[in-house]
Amino acid sequence: MRFLPALFAGLFLAAAPAALAAAPGTESASAENASLAGQYMLMGVREAAAGLELLGDGRFRYGLSYGALDEQAEGNWRREGNRILLTTSPEPRPPEWTLAETEKGEPKQFALLLEGANGRPIRDVEVELRLSDGSIVEARTGTDWLEAPLEAGAVPVAVRFRIPLFDARSPEFAVDLAKGHRLRFRLDPRDLGTRDFRDWPLEIREGALVPPGAPEGQDFRKVRVDD
């Protein structure tokens, strides 16, 4: 395919033919697996580029780029009847959220900051602040502290973060204003962006691999590296 995105061209070409030929267990792979092994591209989804590589030794590589979302995975695949099942291995580690520091701050102001392991603020993470009267205030992190005046009768009691692109959510952190009004949180992304497949089924249909619930024409089709 002449318009194969560079991202997935790199993914597909990462395994040289010699390496594939020497992969452990390839000699014992069934004829069925050998016929399914190869490199596939997702068709029929506008503004999305996705690649899937099934290796003859039962391993797979996967990558997706869709708008601001980039994800990848690798692991094991097997055939079960008329389906291919993908399982990410090793199992990806979820992101780790911590309350790193609580400072006194201004008595009539509440502030929070979310930073990475490098100490730099992390932008565009959704913030959900629960107040003492049960109401919820929503905001989004930026390049500096999020600040808000404290009003009598409705003070923060808990905070939670969310990254919608990866459906990643923090635990709910209790807010104790007696300890301080400025809270510094830290996010270690770990394996954020790695898709956690758990026997994700792809139906084998006329040479294509069809994701669950995909409409007609949206499927993975086998391609050649030199296309």
Helices and strands as residue ranges (DSSP letters): H 6-13, H 17-21, G 26-28, H 31-36, E 38-43, E 48-54, E 59-66, E 69-80, E 83-88, E 96-103, E 109-116, E 126-131, E 136-140, E 146-149, E 156-163, G 164-166, E 168-169, E 173-174, E 182-188, E 200-205, E 208-210, E 219-223
